[in-house]
Amino acid sequence: MKVERGRLGSFFLFIGLVLWMIFFFTDQAKYPSYGYFFVGAALLFLGGYLWWRDRKPPPETARFRSYRRARLKGAERKARKKQKKEEKEAKQQAKQEGQATR
């Protein structure tokens, strides 16, 4: 069974917070147990790392749809223009080589 890292991270965050709460309650009773604090802090950092790392990218919005489309068309146009230029240069070079061999 495959466990998602984000869910595991959420679990560690929750357990870390519970351990910190236990530490603060023991601190209020004048008998602090520092083990709960350090283990809770480690679990909070580990859980935060796993949860943050497994985030999915936000869905693409339609906010700048027209701008993106225009930019892509411009890039395609540049690529076609560059390809035509290269073909033209290749033909000219072949023509020059043909004349040089005569």
N, C-alpha and C positions, 0 to 999 in steps of 0.2 A: 504494500500500500504506500503510495507516494504522498508525502506530506508537503504542502506548500510552505515555503519559507516565510511568507507573510503571515500565515496563520500561526506558525510556530513562534514568530516574533511577537505577535499579539499576546500569545500565551505567556511568554517570558516577561513581557511588559506587565501583564496583570499580576503574575506571581511576584515580580520585583516590587510592585506597589504594595501588595499585601505584606510582604516581609518588611518594607519600610514602615508600614502602619504598626506592625507588631513591635518594631524597634521603638517607635515614638510612644507607644503605650507603655512599654517597659521603662522608657526614660522618665515618663511622668510618674511612675511608681518608684522612682529613685533607685532602680536596679537595672540600668541599661545593659542590654545584651548586644554588644557591637558586632557580633557575628551576623545577626539579622541585617544590620545596616550594610555591611560590606557585601554579603551575598546578594542582598536586594539591589545594591548599586550595580554589581556585576551583571545581574540578570536584566536590569533596566537598560544598560548599555548594549548587551548582547541582543536583547529583544528589539531595541530601537534600530540597531544595525540591520538585523534580519528583516524587520518590517519595512525599513526605508529602501533597502536594496531590492526588494521584490515588488516595488510599486510598478504599476503599469502606466505607460505614458498616457497623458490625457487624450481624449478623442479629438481628432482634427475638427476645428470649427469652420463654419462657412463664412466667417467674418471677413476675411480677405480673399475670398474665392476668386473674384475678378482679377485682382492683382497677381495672384499665383498663376492663373491661367495665362495672363498676358506675358508674364515672365517666362513661362515654359515655352510659349509660342515663339518668343524672341530668341530663346536658346536654340530651339529647333531651326529657326531661320538662320541663325549664325552658323550652325553646323552644316546646313545645306550649302550655304554660301562658301564656307571653307572647303567643303568637298568639291564643289564646282571649280574653285580656284586651283585646287591641287590637280584635278583632272586636266584643266587647261594647261597648267605648267608642265605636266607630264607629256601631253601631246606636243607642246612646243619643244621640249627637250628631245623627244623622239625624232621630231622633224629635223632639228639641228644635228643630231647624231647621224641621221640618214644623209644629210647634205655633206657632212664632214667626211663620210666614207667614200664618196664619189670621186 
